[in-house]
Amino acid sequence: MKQTLTIKGMHCTSCEGLMKDILADYGITQVSADYKKGLVTFSANGPVPLEKITAEIKAAGYTVAGVA
């Protein structure tokens, strides 16, 4: 299952790394983050706790503007 999150507030490669770290906490290893486009795309073999992930991203100071 491939999903994309639109994230507002990413402005550098460190932000991309933080997004990857947050998703890694949930066992997701296939992650692509692009701060210029404000997108984080990931694939998972099983269910993903999107509510928990988006809450953690928000707690880090970013805005989750959309889920696709």
N, C-alpha and C positions, 0 to 999 in steps of 0.2 A: 504494500500500500504506500503510494507516494503522496506526500502532502507538502503544501507550500504555505508559509506564514509570511504576511507582510508586516514588517517591523519598522516602526518609526523611531528615530533617535540613534541609529547606528551611524557612525561617522568615520570609522577607521578599521584597520585589520584586527585590532585588539577586540573591537566589538564583535567581529565575526568569530574570533576565537572564543569569546564568552558564550555566544549562542551555541557553538559546538560543544562547549563544556556543559552547558545546561542540558542539552539533549543527551549527552553521553551519560549523565546521571540517571537517565531512564533507559539505558541500554541501547540507545540508538547510535549506530556507528556510521551510517551512510548519510552524511550531512554536507550540504553545500550552502555557504552563506555568502551573500554579496551585499556589502554595505552601500555601494553606490546605487544599487537598485532597491535596497531595502527588503531583500527577500532571503528567506531561509527555507531551503527545500530538504526534505529528509524522507527516507524510506524505512519501513519497519515490517517485520514479518508477522507481528501480532498487534493486538490492540495498544493504542497509545493514549495515555491520560492527558489529553489536550488541555483540560481545565487546569491541571496541576502545572503543566509546562507553561501555559500562558500566564498563570499567576506568578510563577518564578521569574519569567521574563519581565513582567510588570514590576516585580519587587526589585529587579536589577536596574530599574529606571527607564525602561523602554515601553513603547506602546505597541500592542499587537493590534494592527489596523485591519487585519483580515485573515481568514483561513480558507484555503482552496484545496 
